[in-house]
Amino acid sequence: MSDLCKLTSEDINKNSVNTINQFRVLAYLKSNLNIYSFEVYLYDKDTIKVIDLTGSIGYFKYDDDKKEVLFLEKL
């Protein structure tokens, strides 16, 4: 299991993450979603967990092999 760390709006603005892959995922989220409408958590070294206004949970993970961000409903 992971130690979730919730990101604040300031953390998101400053790209305050722990790994390069988390940075890649956050950049993807910022460019494709209204990220400030979500609760955003650092999940593990490659993954960010998001919860939308309805309570739906999703995971965005950077895949080193494919060199892209993947969306997963469950891990």
Residue pairs with C-beta under 8 A, 6 or more apart in sequence:
2 43
2 44
2 47
4 41
4 42
4 43
4 49
5 18
5 41
5 42
6 39
6 40
6 41
7 16
7 17
7 40
7 41
7 42
9 36
10 16
11 17
12 26
12 30
12 35
12 36
12 40
15 23
15 26
15 27
17 23
17 26
17 42
17 48
18 42
18 45
19 45
19 46
21 45
21 46
21 62
21 64
22 42
22 45
22 46
22 47
22 48
22 62
24 62
24 69
25 46
25 47
25 48
25 60
25 61
25 62
25 69
26 35
26 40
26 48
28 60
28 69
29 35
29 38
29 40
29 48
29 50
29 60
33 50
37 52
37 53
38 50
38 51
38 52
38 53
39 50
39 51
40 48
40 49
40 50
41 48
41 49
41 50
41 51
42 48
42 49
43 49
43 59
43 75
46 61
46 62
46 63
46 64
47 59
47 60
47 61
47 62
47 75
48 59
48 60
48 61
49 57
49 58
49 59
50 57
50 58
50 59
50 60
51 57
52 58
57 73
58 71
58 72
58 73
59 71
59 72
59 73
59 74
59 75
60 69
60 70
60 71
60 72
61 69
61 70
61 72
61 75
62 68
62 69
62 70
63 69
63 70
